Amino acid sequence: MMANRVRHDLSWDAGDVPVSDLFDDTFYSRQDGQAEAAHVFLDGNGLPERWAMLPRFSIAELGFGTGLNFLETWRIWVKTRRPGQQLTFTSFERFPLATDDMARALAPWSDLGSLTTELLRRWSSSYSEPERCWQMDSCTSLHVVVGEAETALANWAAVADAWYLDGFSPAKNPDMWSAPLMQQVFDHTKPGGRFATYTAAGWVRRNLEVAGFQVRKRRGHAGKREMIVGKKLECEPSSG
Ligand SMILES: C[S@@+](CC[C@H](N)C(=O)[O-])C[C@H]1O[C@@H](n2cnc3c(N)ncnc32)[C@H](O)[C@@H]1O
């Protein structure tokens, strides 16, 4: 078990892509993290089409990291939402980044600029707090729960319409893909809700299927052959 620590130390790859020193892995695709967020997590969850139908929509994420997935989601939400709709985005993160590292990582995406500024302003003012709950605009709230994902999720009294499963690679960060955690994800998904993830690792897929999801493969981002997505059926299949 890794000791609790406040600062998540990084190295910087070519093109200023952040690499975790704790996990020896990148936070997102070296090709284009924003495009990866759009393809894997939004499109993989049927967004923005699915939120168009609902007055309230809830997204949950394993691994807040740089906040890039949240920012791309917020950008698309701002462009597509209708008056009165509400989005709640909850992310579980054990090793929060320092504000200056987050700022450096997010700098390449100029179309996220004003949204990034809003996030960094809030992040820097509550760096040491275990719960970060912010109204980002009148229709968008962000909740970052700082802690080990399985424990934090067991205490989460809500369910999501869509899950972004974004731990580091399963080989380097197995805790983020374990059978008990995938069961927690399923149990915290609304009937008809979905998940998406960039990995297609066989044991992750099996953990998600055993938890109860209907899982399928689809084309991955930037030349990756496969990723997986899944759905929680509206009605549980009968056992008889
Ligand atoms: C691939 S990165 C997430 C990238 C992020 N979604 C983004 O948009 O930048 C994985 C994240 O999972 C976090 N993490 C790793 N193990 C964890 C655990 N057991 N519980 C909670 N968070 C964890 C890491 O600190 C890291 O920020």
The ligand as an SDF file (V2000), in Angstrom:
LIG
                    3D

 27 29  0  0  0  0  0  0  0  0999 V2000
   -4.7350    8.7910  -15.7700 C   0  0  0  0  0  0  0  0  0  0  0  0
   -4.7940    9.8730  -14.3910 S   0  0  0  0  0  0  0  0  0  0  0  0
   -6.3480   10.7190  -14.5780 C   0  0  0  0  0  0  0  0  0  0  0  0
   -6.3560   11.7640  -15.6640 C   0  0  0  0  0  0  0  0  0  0  0  0
   -7.4880   12.7390  -15.5330 C   0  0  0  0  0  0  0  0  0  0  0  0
   -8.7930   12.1660  -15.6970 N   0  0  0  0  0  0  0  0  0  0  0  0
   -7.3050   13.9820  -16.3630 C   0  0  0  0  0  0  0  0  0  0  0  0
   -8.3030   14.4280  -17.0060 O   0  0  0  0  0  0  0  0  0  0  0  0
   -6.2060   14.5400  -16.3480 O   0  0  0  0  0  0  0  0  0  0  0  0
   -5.1820    8.7820  -13.0460 C   0  0  0  0  0  0  0  0  0  0  0  0
   -5.4600    9.4640  -11.7400 C   0  0  0  0  0  0  0  0  0  0  0  0
   -5.8640    8.4830  -10.7730 O   0  0  0  0  0  0  0  0  0  0  0  0
   -5.3560    8.8510   -9.5080 C   0  0  0  0  0  0  0  0  0  0  0  0
   -5.3020    7.6390   -8.6660 N   0  0  0  0  0  0  0  0  0  0  0  0
   -4.4510    6.6010   -8.7610 C   0  0  0  0  0  0  0  0  0  0  0  0
   -4.7520    5.6400   -7.8410 N   0  0  0  0  0  0  0  0  0  0  0  0
   -5.8270    6.0880   -7.1580 C   0  0  0  0  0  0  0  0  0  0  0  0
   -6.6240    5.5400   -6.1070 C   0  0  0  0  0  0  0  0  0  0  0  0
   -6.3690    4.3430   -5.5790 N   0  0  0  0  0  0  0  0  0  0  0  0
   -7.6920    6.2670   -5.6720 N   0  0  0  0  0  0  0  0  0  0  0  0
   -7.9890    7.4770   -6.2190 C   0  0  0  0  0  0  0  0  0  0  0  0
   -7.2530    8.0530   -7.2050 N   0  0  0  0  0  0  0  0  0  0  0  0
   -6.1930    7.3730   -7.6830 C   0  0  0  0  0  0  0  0  0  0  0  0
   -3.9950    9.4170   -9.8300 C   0  0  0  0  0  0  0  0  0  0  0  0
   -3.5010   10.2560   -8.8100 O   0  0  0  0  0  0  0  0  0  0  0  0
   -4.2720   10.1730  -11.1480 C   0  0  0  0  0  0  0  0  0  0  0  0
   -4.5710   11.5210  -10.9260 O   0  0  0  0  0  0  0  0  0  0  0  0
  1  2  1  0
  2  3  1  0
  2 10  1  0
  3  4  1  0
  4  5  1  0
  5  6  1  0
  5  7  1  0
  7  8  2  0
  7  9  1  0
 10 11  1  0
 11 12  1  0
 11 26  1  0
 12 13  1  0
 13 14  1  0
 13 24  1  0
 14 15  1  0
 14 23  1  0
 15 16  2  0
 16 17  1  0
 17 18  1  0
 17 23  2  0
 18 19  1  0
 18 20  2  0
 20 21  1  0
 21 22  2  0
 22 23  1  0
 24 25  1  0
 24 26  1  0
 26 27  1  0
M  CHG  2   2   1   9  -1
M  END
$$$$
